[in-house]
Amino acid sequence: MPVGAVDALAFFDEMADAFASASMHAGLVERAYRIDDRVVRLRFAGPALVPPLCTALDHRAASRAAEPDLTVCLWDSESTACHMPITDALSRYSTRGELPALNTSRIYAVTERGYPSVLLFDRDRGLALYWVPAPSALPEWVRGTPLRVLLHWWLSARGKQLVHGAAVATDAGGVLITARSGSGKSTTALSCVAAGMAYAGDDYVIVGPDPPHAANVYCTAKIAATQLRLFPWADDMIANREALDEDKALIVLRGRYRDRIVDGFPLRAILIPSITGRPVSRVRPASAASALAALAPTTLLFHPRGGAPELKALSALVQALPAYVLECGTDVPELPSVISAFLERSRP
């Protein structure tokens, strides 16, 4: 018999009992963060998952006494000696990691791609459960943007989108920088933060409508190891130096550049970076269709259960903001001044 709503809820409760056992065995560690002006409380069974999952969020720390809008219970089996419940439903998943036998209108269920994990979200209770076998199982992209899928679900229910893009600003406003990997997005964002511009994110940022604005979640940036030569100042900020042969460099910005990581700012435009190989950088107009083509595929591909409502929201965003191609020249330090001059011309 297919697993229905009652069965999904029963499995969620089994997972909650497993977390309770793990926290009794290993102790309870709590952290609270203010994200999009709401409090998210993380409850860890033991301390093992705290460093890898909190490094990218600690700049958003909030009082643990505040009432949370979302609570997340997290544990691993290795450090707690407590295993998660087993069901055949975990063996059947989609290309985006959805667990169809456990997904209902209330319960969202996913196994994240590329490593063993289970994430369940009960929308009615604002409660999520997250399990991994061991802290060492967490890949670099999870450490850099922890709980990304869960935050996407939570924000979407409130009319916001967690989009794949960078966002930087001057006092004239901000730009959302989005494109496929390898197009210069991260290089541009890091150049801007080093030049003193405000920063809302490099890989994922919150975008809201009415009027369009960007908001910060993570204090990290990711860049190909081959590009590190452009940013010698980042040498002591790399969190995964031992993995650079296989992964992008994960740069933690909250130390030196904490004052440049801001809550958010209004957006004036969408920039689509393109590496030209020419010396000079410039900004030229682009169509809304090209902005949607740059933004939607990478955003929706990595967001399980994302579909028509998210695409509609992204379509509204590209209709609300003018789009431009940022032709990235070989003079990388020039990029911030090009964007700053563009924003100055775009002042309302």
Buried (B, 14 or more C-beta within 10 A) or exposed (E): EEBEEEBBBBBBEBBBEBBBBBBEBBEBBEBBBBBBEBBBBBBBBBEBBBEBBBBBBBBBEBEEEEEBBBBBBBBBBBBBEBEBBEBEBBEEBBEBBBBEBBBBEBBBBBBBBEBEBBBBBBBEEBBBBBBBBEBEBBBBBBBBBBBBBBBBBBBBEEEBBBBBBBBBBBEBBBBBBBBEEEBBBBBBBBBBBBBEBBBBBBBBBBBBEEEBBBBBBBBBBBBBBEBBEBBEEBEEBBBBEEBBEEBBBBBBBBEBBEEBBBBBBEBBBBBBBBBBEEEEBBBEEBEBEBBBBBBBEBBBEBBBBBEEEBBEBBBBBBEBBEBBBBBBBEEBEBBBBBBBEBBEEBEE
